[in-house]
Amino acid sequence: MAGEEVGLLLDEMFSPVIAAELSKLGHDVIAVVDRPDLRSESDEEIFAWASTDKRRLLTENVKDFRPIMLRALPTGPLCGLLFTSSRAFSRSRKNFRLADQGTGRMVVPVSPSVLSAS
């Protein structure tokens, strides 16, 4: 399992630009908002699709996805859930900058005070 590429599914709160940029870097990333077949689905259906496609689901929606995961545990293979918080890691453009565009380095969060010092 080590070194195996893991697909990622970005829940609806994440911009498809994130998926596009990560895909350019060679990662297998899909944004829910880019897929008409997923956009109108319930959280349970998104979870089931990610599990079937063996993807990790990145979401801020702990309230809904944690119970779905707990109900699904006894039944078999699950997608991995990756929880994040916009409180801890704001998605606002002013709080992010690209480091060395084109080198494959990730977007890194920085505080507004660091941006104003540049």
Secondary structure by P-SEA (a helix, b strand, c coil): ccccbbbbbbcccccaaaaaaaaaacccccccccccccccccaaaaaaaaaaabbbbbccccccaaaaaaaacccccccbbbbbbccccccccccccccccccccccccccaaaaaac
